[in-house]
Amino acid sequence: MTQNKDSLIHFILSIVPIPLIEAQEIAQGFHPVRFKKGDFLLREKTISDDYLYLEKGLMRTFLFDLEGNEITIDFFLENNIVFEVTSFFNRVASEANIQAITDCIGFKISCEKLNMLFHQKPAFRDFGRAILVKEFMASKKRNYGMINKTAEQRYKELLATKPQILKHSPLKYIASYLGITDSTLSRLRRKT
């Protein structure tokens, strides 16, 4: 499978200001990958070994609650990094699943090769740190929003910031992500 790595190189350069040749060298460590709708990047109880740049498509992270219901924790849009941080860096079994909602293409690198790049390329360490900070801030914002925003406010924010989720994701995933029932989501959609 051959894919042009220009989008990956551009993404790296958008995160850290480094020479183009260095971004190209970093991109060489990534390999093309495709997922069909429904495929898993990661299943719970396995160790995350893939650090994925999602070029096109939509993925989600989900857990099972105590009653066995799927709860969507996060969505990953194209032009983003996808991985389960705790499992990946601590080398422990994941509690989460990461699944393609649509057909997806991207580039991945293993944990071992990623760590080699971190040691070989100081600028890539800055890239990794910037990705972690961005994801940490997004997670905090989401956690706070689940506490201090109404369901309608959370829905409107999702609509404004990530409309492609609403176009391509099943409503049950969106409802669980927002912490509401399917019927509440339907009511909110009719209102807006």
MITORDREN-491885 format. One record per residue (C-alpha): residue in three letters; x, z, y. Coordinates in steps of 0.05 Angstrom, whole numbers. Layout:
N
Ala / X / Z / Y
...
//
This chain:
192
Met / 0 / 0 / 0
Thr / 30 / -20 / 66
Gln / 4 / 6 / 132
Asn / 34 / -3 / 201
Lys / 60 / 65 / 225
Asp / 51 / 49 / 299
Ser / -7 / 97 / 307
Leu / 33 / 154 / 274
Ile / 93 / 139 / 319
His / 48 / 138 / 381
Phe / 16 / 204 / 358
Ile / 84 / 238 / 350
Leu / 105 / 213 / 419
Ser / 40 / 239 / 449
Ile / 57 / 309 / 424
Val / 132 / 313 / 439
Pro / 172 / 271 / 489
Ile / 228 / 244 / 445
Pro / 264 / 177 / 440
Leu / 225 / 123 / 405
Ile / 279 / 115 / 352
Glu / 273 / 188 / 333
Ala / 197 / 183 / 327
Gln / 207 / 122 / 282
Glu / 257 / 160 / 239
Ile / 207 / 218 / 231
Ala / 151 / 170 / 214
Gln / 193 / 141 / 157
Gly / 184 / 207 / 119
Phe / 108 / 196 / 117
His / 74 / 152 / 64
Pro / 8 / 114 / 70
Val / -53 / 143 / 35
Arg / -126 / 125 / 29
Phe / -186 / 168 / 12
Lys / -255 / 145 / -7
Lys / -316 / 182 / 19
Gly / -321 / 246 / -22
Asp / -248 / 248 / -44
Phe / -210 / 313 / -35
Leu / -144 / 323 / 1
Leu / -145 / 395 / -23
Arg / -187 / 436 / -72
Glu / -193 / 511 / -70
Lys / -148 / 550 / -117
Thr / -93 / 498 / -111
Ile / -32 / 501 / -65
Ser / -34 / 454 / -6
Asp / 25 / 407 / -8
Asp / 1 / 351 / 37
Tyr / 10 / 347 / 113
Leu / -34 / 289 / 133
Tyr / -37 / 248 / 196
Leu / -109 / 221 / 194
Glu / -107 / 152 / 226
Lys / -180 / 133 / 213
Gly / -239 / 170 / 185
Leu / -270 / 239 / 184
Met / -254 / 299 / 140
Arg / -279 / 370 / 136
Thr / -255 / 437 / 112
Phe / -306 / 480 / 75
Leu / -311 / 545 / 35
Phe / -364 / 573 / -10
Asp / -400 / 635 / 14
Leu / -419 / 693 / -32
Glu / -483 / 657 / -53
Gly / -445 / 593 / -71
Asn / -467 / 553 / -9
Glu / -418 / 505 / 23
Ile / -399 / 527 / 94
Thr / -363 / 476 / 137
Ile / -307 / 510 / 174
Asp / -277 / 452 / 212
Phe / -279 / 377 / 221
Phe / -219 / 332 / 228
Leu / -226 / 269 / 270
Glu / -180 / 209 / 269
Asn / -114 / 215 / 304
Asn / -104 / 287 / 281
Ile / -62 / 327 / 232
Val / -100 / 354 / 171
Phe / -75 / 410 / 127
Glu / -91 / 481 / 106
Val / -40 / 522 / 143
Thr / -40 / 587 / 103
Ser / -34 / 554 / 35
Phe / 16 / 501 / 60
Phe / 66 / 548 / 92
Asn / 57 / 610 / 48
Arg / 54 / 568 / -16
Val / -7 / 606 / -41
Ala / -72 / 580 / -70
Ser / -121 / 556 / -18
Glu / -189 / 588 / -7
Ala / -213 / 524 / 26
Asn / -228 / 452 / 7
Ile / -212 / 391 / 49
Gln / -256 / 331 / 35
Ala / -265 / 261 / 64
Ile / -333 / 252 / 96
Thr / -320 / 178 / 107
Asp / -269 / 130 / 78
Cys / -202 / 151 / 109
Ile / -132 / 124 / 118
Gly / -71 / 160 / 141
Phe / 0 / 181 / 126
Lys / 22 / 242 / 89
Ile / 86 / 281 / 76
Ser / 99 / 336 / 26
Cys / 116 / 407 / 46
Glu / 187 / 400 / 20
Lys / 200 / 336 / 59
Leu / 167 / 364 / 121
Asn / 213 / 425 / 119
Met / 273 / 379 / 111
Leu / 251 / 340 / 173
Phe / 242 / 406 / 211
His / 314 / 423 / 195
Gln / 342 / 354 / 209
Lys / 304 / 339 / 273
Pro / 297 / 395 / 325
Ala / 246 / 354 / 364
Phe / 202 / 352 / 302
Arg / 202 / 428 / 300
Asp / 174 / 425 / 371
Phe / 121 / 376 / 345
Gly / 102 / 423 / 288
Arg / 98 / 482 / 336
Ala / 54 / 443 / 385
Ile / 6 / 424 / 328
Leu / 1 / 496 / 305
Val / -12 / 522 / 376
Lys / -65 / 468 / 387
Glu / -101 / 486 / 322
Phe / -95 / 561 / 335
Met / -126 / 553 / 404
Ala / -183 / 510 / 376
Ser / -196 / 562 / 322
Lys / -199 / 618 / 373
Lys / -246 / 578 / 417
Arg / -292 / 564 / 357
Asn / -291 / 638 / 336
Tyr / -308 / 661 / 406
Gly / -363 / 609 / 411
Met / -396 / 635 / 348
Ile / -401 / 702 / 382
Asn / -415 / 688 / 455
Lys / -453 / 622 / 455
Thr / -523 / 605 / 432
Ala / -536 / 554 / 378
Glu / -559 / 505 / 431
Gln / -495 / 515 / 471
Arg / -452 / 504 / 409
Tyr / -492 / 441 / 391
Lys / -486 / 412 / 461
Glu / -411 / 426 / 463
Leu / -403 / 391 / 396
Leu / -444 / 333 / 422
Ala / -401 / 328 / 484
Thr / -333 / 337 / 452
Lys / -340 / 306 / 383
Pro / -399 / 258 / 381
Gln / -370 / 220 / 322
Ile / -383 / 281 / 278
Leu / -457 / 275 / 294
Lys / -456 / 201 / 277
His / -419 / 205 / 211
Ser / -429 / 273 / 180
Pro / -489 / 296 / 140
Leu / -533 / 344 / 179
Lys / -524 / 401 / 129
Tyr / -448 / 401 / 143
Ile / -461 / 403 / 218
Ala / -513 / 459 / 212
Ser / -466 / 502 / 170
Tyr / -409 / 489 / 219
Leu / -453 / 511 / 277
Gly / -477 / 572 / 238
Ile / -550 / 550 / 239
Thr / -603 / 526 / 190
Asp / -619 / 452 / 179
Ser / -687 / 462 / 212
Thr / -655 / 494 / 274
Leu / -608 / 435 / 279
Ser / -666 / 387 / 274
Arg / -702 / 424 / 330
Leu / -640 / 422 / 374
Arg / -631 / 347 / 362
Arg / -703 / 334 / 382
Lys / -693 / 373 / 447
Thr / -632 / 334 / 470
//
